[in-house]
């Protein structure tokens, strides 16, 4: 996880890491690149957090929604249709 704008450290690290055949290290940036003006900072942070969760890291969602995003309670669950044309 690279903490800071841009991807300089992950680019340099990827050139230095000798990985076994078929394995490639994953690098995540927690902040948007300075030139990515169409991406909001929170969007970049939540995207990196989602990728960490996909990789198997534990995330305290309660703390995220209440402390970081400023909500007083968790967002309600949304019922999704099981069939793409089904109305909810």
C-alpha positions in Angstrom: 0.0 0.0 0.0 1.6 3.3 -1.1 0.5 6.2 1.1 1.0 9.4 -0.8 0.1 10.9 -4.1 1.4 9.2 -7.2 3.0 5.9 -7.7 6.8 6.6 -7.6 7.5 4.1 -4.8 5.5 1.3 -6.3 7.1 1.8 -9.7 10.6 1.7 -8.2 9.8 -1.3 -6.0 8.4 -3.3 -8.9 11.7 -2.9 -10.7 13.6 -4.1 -7.6 11.5 -7.0 -6.5 12.6 -10.3 -8.0 9.5 -12.4 -8.0 9.1 -16.2 -8.6 7.7 -17.3 -11.9 4.0 -16.5 -12.2 3.9 -14.3 -9.2 3.6 -10.5 -9.4 3.4 -8.2 -6.4 0.3 -6.0 -6.1 0.7 -2.3 -5.4 -2.1 -0.1 -4.3 -2.1 3.7 -4.1 -4.2 5.1 -1.3 -4.3 8.6 -2.8 -5.1 9.7 -6.3 -2.3 10.7 -8.7 -1.8 14.5 -8.8 -2.6 14.5 -12.5 -5.8 12.5 -12.0 -8.0 15.5 -11.7 -11.3 13.7 -12.6 -10.9 11.3 -9.6 -12.0 12.5 -6.1 -9.7 11.8 -3.2 -12.3 9.9 -1.3 -13.0 7.8 -4.4 -9.3 6.9 -4.7 -9.2 6.0 -1.0 -12.3 3.9 -1.0 -11.1 2.1 -4.2 -7.8 1.2 -2.6 -9.7 0.0 0.5 -12.0 -2.1 -1.6 -9.0 -3.7 -3.3 -7.4 -4.5 0.0 -10.6 -6.1 1.2 -10.7 -8.2 -2.1 -7.1 -9.3 -1.3 -8.3 -10.7 2.1 -7.4 -7.8 4.5 -9.9 -7.2 7.3 -11.7 -3.9 7.2 -13.6 -2.4 10.1 -16.6 -1.1 8.1 -18.3 0.3 11.2 -15.3 2.6 11.8 -15.1 3.6 8.2 -18.8 4.7 7.9 -18.9 6.4 11.3 -15.5 7.9 11.9 -14.1 8.5 8.4 -17.3 9.4 6.5 -18.9 11.2 9.3 -22.2 9.2 9.5 -23.8 8.5 12.8 -25.0 5.0 11.8 -24.3 2.4 9.1 -26.0 2.8 5.7 -29.1 0.6 5.2 -28.7 -2.6 3.2 -30.0 -2.4 -0.3 -32.0 -5.3 -1.7 -30.7 -6.3 -5.2 -32.8 -8.2 -7.7 -31.8 -11.8 -8.4 -32.7 -11.4 -12.1 -31.4 -8.4 -14.1 -34.9 -7.3 -15.3 -36.7 -7.9 -12.0 -38.0 -4.8 -10.3 -37.2 -4.3 -6.7 
